[in-house]
Amino acid sequence: MLTIEGLKKTYAGRAGSEAVRALKGVSLRVKKGDFFALLGPSGCGKTTMLQCIAGLETPDDGRIAIGGSPVFSGPERIMEPANRRGLGMVFQSYAIWPHMSVAENVAFPLQRQRPRLSGGEIARRVREALAMVKLGQYADRPAPHLSGGQQQRVALARALVHEPRLLLLDEPLSNLDAKLRDEMRVELRQLITSLGMTAVFVTHDQVEAMGMADEVALMREGQIIQMGSPKDIYLRPISAFVADFMGSGNLIPSKAIEQRGASVLLATPFGDILATNTGDVRVGEEAILVIRPHAAILRGKDAPQAANVIAGKVASCVFLGDRIEALTRAGETTLQVSLNTYHAIAEGDEISLELPPERCLAVKKDGVAVAQPAGRAPETAP
Amino acid sequence: MTDAALSASTPRPRVSAKLFFADPRFARILLLLLVAGLVLGPVIVLVRASLAPAGMLPFETSTITLDNFRQIFASPDTLQLLWTTLLYAAASVVLGVGLAIAIAWMTERTDMPGVAFIRVFMFSWMAIPPFVIGFGWILLINPGNGALNVLLRNLFGLDRPPLTIYSFWSLVIITAFSVIPTAYVMFGGLFRNLDPQLENAGRVLGGDGFTVARKITLPLLTPGIVSVGIFMTMIVIQAFELPFIVGLSAQIRVLSTRVYLLAAPITGLPNYGLSSAFGVFLLLLAGLLMLLYFRMVGAGDRFRVVTGRGFRPKRIRLGAWRLPVAGLMFFLFVIMALPVAMLVWTSLFPSYRLPSLSALGDMSFANYARALGTPFVRQAVVNTILLVVASATGVMLLASLIAWFSVRDGGKTGRLLDMLSFAPTAIPPIIMVISILLVYMRTPLYGTIWILIVASVTVHLAFATRTMTSALIQLHKELADAALVCGASWWTTLQKIILPLVRPQLLNGWLFVAAHTSRDLTVALVLMTSSNVVLSTAIWMMWDFPDLAGAAAMAMLLVAGLLVLVLPVQIMAARDARRQD
């Protein structure tokens, strides 16, 4: 439905500062009916990307095609303006026009349709769209008299009412409070998938991306680092950045010493560990061993010495109800582990941790700071 | 945004009248050309004219000569002229700004009564044309039969008139009065936004009231006061009407009147070359002050005490001084209003009468009826309405387009548009209008009301663009983005989304331009022919004729019209301000 090839965009630097290369040749493909997430930290180019798709920014080079027809092409010098792309978009600020009523906001895209729609047709479709987002009784309300959640629904109705080819959402949940955000995440996904709409949305929150998207593209510094289903990206990150961004984990500097099929043996500060080679690490290379906090399995102190079993001492331990967060010293390394509530462990206990090879990930080192959790309290997932 | 990618972007446009609205690039280029023509055209012609040989118009000759400048530098008169101009400006500004500071301080930071009235008075005062004030003062204190002079002479048994309008210092004082309202408005904001915590801190640390004012408040306000001072100096140096009305008879010559008299002498042929050369001079002087002003405003940023937090400055209690201070202030306003009262009086008698109780019986509206009955005045009223509506609407529309393109697209074209439209600020209206005269003299536009409209649009372009740009900057970019993605063209977006959202600023800007256009004499006088007389020039001609009573009646009608235009908005604004207090 949406194809992007080699998209480039550079912002001229202001006097005294360097030009910003916001997009460095990005390619991706979104299937019809997919809910696609552009995920990344701020400044990674995801918003520029969305603006280029919408036609609000003009890329320097590359190609964008929607539904098979090109809307931008650097080589062929095509640039379809935003108002002729037939898209729907939900903005971060919602951009509800305060001088219009709810119904007038939603009617706006329909009034722009050519050939013109009849007044009755417009009224009917506005009613349907508002009913769809459960705002039927608010049609005549002035737009500023709405709560944040209601404004978001109006924005959604306005973006969907003209049945766009593609729906774009820019950080759609970031302006809502935490509880509402959880509700809307589910609702938004249900609504959009039930309409069979293809949607691209931008977010910096990996939980949001995983919770809503069929497919995620993780971006960094103007490039897509990894693309795939949320599960795939979480379980099979290719680099330390991806592993770190998708969720908390221990990143341990190590070195690949032996290839064993799809796995690789890593030399780590606490001994050799067999790990799944998701990052295509070569023997002899520096690598990062990723161990998610809940990947480790607690074994008794007397567990037999075996491969991927390490001995350690509980340095601190916090009981959080649904889990226990423990910092474990293994040699010079501190590991953050998340344990079942019903384990009885205490500070100072000698323990063994089994690290199953399929839960240990060997990824490329890519400049992400590998910090050791020191004496501080373990972080909870962001 | 790369222009290369842009220029190639759209599918080949169908050539039609809709092109302007459909394709923003086309509109942007057209706009750029229009603004460049409006603003740069006159300046280029002015410089060219200043380099032309004597007696030649810029289009008639290809010779370039410095004769005009040589003549200026050779004349001992020039230094005198420059000195008078600077002294006149400095003295009026020091006096006017000083009074404005005192009034603004009293209304914003003390519990003086009558604050709302003063605010409305000050804002509305700007609606009264300076030349009308000039007429009023002439009627009050001319040495022959000035009403105040006669009154004082009778009261004290003097044999010589104690006051005269025709002196340098009279001109300075009258100009200072005209400086007060604008300066007051600028200082009001400054004082209102001064964070009282800065002063409180000084007090807590052991300073008494006077020490705090001297060591903390004054230094904090200095950059603001100096920049307003420079701004007002710029205005006074550019001012033409008061030096023209009052100064000419008194033989007080300043740059602006010299430029005018050379281009439109009372006797003899106009010397456009020399006039232009003086104009270039005045332009440089104004430009210099402008630069200085921006320097000062830049320096003011370091002292940014406008925090925008929702604080209310504590008002100083005047105690027993409350009423005397208020009395003094209102005495000043009475003096300021005196010339208007004098004109009202004059307008009510068929022939000029000194104010006295015995004259009351002869009062009538005959002058109004007589003036409105003449076709000449009727034509002037129609012309004025056309001029005001067309130029206010035109300039606000143009400014909206400029603001849209410069705020939204940024880029080179946007910045260029912004700069070009700001340039007229540094160009004194008298220079601008003489340049416009030179540009359009040979076109069919000359002599029609349309040349006045073009000139008025050019003169007010900077103000209108500033207003609309700051309004549009405050709008979230996504409001327009949303409309574009919904399928609206840039024109529909501007029309349906942007302009309705900035309607208050649009209306305020429109009223400001409308008021200033209708009260303006400078533009209308320079471009006047028998067929494009407007109210201000009609009043001037009646005054010059002389038909003092008729002129006074027309002036009062103009003032009344202006007040109707301006007063409702001001009263509403004052009510809002009081609600916030």
HADDOCK unambig.tbl for C-alpha pairs under 7 A between the chains (distance, minus, plus):
assign (segid A and resid 54 and name CA) (segid B and resid 485 and name CA) 6.83 0.50 0.50
assign (segid A and resid 58 and name CA) (segid B and resid 1 and name CA) 6.30 0.50 0.50
assign (segid A and resid 60 and name CA) (segid B and resid 5 and name CA) 6.86 0.50 0.50
assign (segid A and resid 77 and name CA) (segid B and resid 5 and name CA) 6.49 0.50 0.50
assign (segid A and resid 77 and name CA) (segid B and resid 8 and name CA) 5.17 0.50 0.50
assign (segid A and resid 77 and name CA) (segid B and resid 9 and name CA) 5.48 0.50 0.50
assign (segid A and resid 78 and name CA) (segid B and resid 8 and name CA) 6.55 0.50 0.50
assign (segid A and resid 78 and name CA) (segid B and resid 9 and name CA) 4.55 0.50 0.50
assign (segid A and resid 78 and name CA) (segid B and resid 10 and name CA) 6.23 0.50 0.50
assign (segid A and resid 78 and name CA) (segid B and resid 11 and name CA) 6.97 0.50 0.50
assign (segid A and resid 79 and name CA) (segid B and resid 9 and name CA) 3.96 0.50 0.50
assign (segid A and resid 79 and name CA) (segid B and resid 10 and name CA) 5.37 0.50 0.50
assign (segid A and resid 80 and name CA) (segid B and resid 9 and name CA) 6.68 0.50 0.50
assign (segid A and resid 80 and name CA) (segid B and resid 10 and name CA) 5.78 0.50 0.50
assign (segid A and resid 82 and name CA) (segid B and resid 484 and name CA) 5.80 0.50 0.50
assign (segid A and resid 82 and name CA) (segid B and resid 485 and name CA) 5.32 0.50 0.50
assign (segid A and resid 83 and name CA) (segid B and resid 484 and name CA) 4.82 0.50 0.50
assign (segid A and resid 83 and name CA) (segid B and resid 485 and name CA) 5.11 0.50 0.50
assign (segid A and resid 83 and name CA) (segid B and resid 486 and name CA) 6.32 0.50 0.50
assign (segid A and resid 83 and name CA) (segid B and resid 487 and name CA) 3.79 0.50 0.50
assign (segid A and resid 83 and name CA) (segid B and resid 488 and name CA) 5.47 0.50 0.50
assign (segid A and resid 83 and name CA) (segid B and resid 489 and name CA) 6.07 0.50 0.50
assign (segid A and resid 84 and name CA) (segid B and resid 487 and name CA) 5.97 0.50 0.50
assign (segid A and resid 86 and name CA) (segid B and resid 487 and name CA) 6.64 0.50 0.50
assign (segid A and resid 87 and name CA) (segid B and resid 485 and name CA) 6.23 0.50 0.50
assign (segid A and resid 88 and name CA) (segid B and resid 485 and name CA) 6.50 0.50 0.50
assign (segid A and resid 88 and name CA) (segid B and resid 486 and name CA) 6.54 0.50 0.50
assign (segid A and resid 89 and name CA) (segid B and resid 485 and name CA) 6.79 0.50 0.50
assign (segid A and resid 91 and name CA) (segid B and resid 478 and name CA) 6.82 0.50 0.50
assign (segid A and resid 95 and name CA) (segid B and resid 478 and name CA) 5.59 0.50 0.50
assign (segid A and resid 95 and name CA) (segid B and resid 479 and name CA) 4.75 0.50 0.50
assign (segid A and resid 95 and name CA) (segid B and resid 482 and name CA) 6.50 0.50 0.50
assign (segid A and resid 96 and name CA) (segid B and resid 479 and name CA) 6.99 0.50 0.50
assign (segid A and resid 97 and name CA) (segid B and resid 479 and name CA) 6.59 0.50 0.50
assign (segid A and resid 99 and name CA) (segid B and resid 501 and name CA) 6.55 0.50 0.50
assign (segid A and resid 109 and name CA) (segid B and resid 486 and name CA) 4.70 0.50 0.50
assign (segid A and resid 109 and name CA) (segid B and resid 487 and name CA) 6.20 0.50 0.50
assign (segid A and resid 112 and name CA) (segid B and resid 487 and name CA) 5.75 0.50 0.50
assign (segid A and resid 112 and name CA) (segid B and resid 488 and name CA) 6.07 0.50 0.50
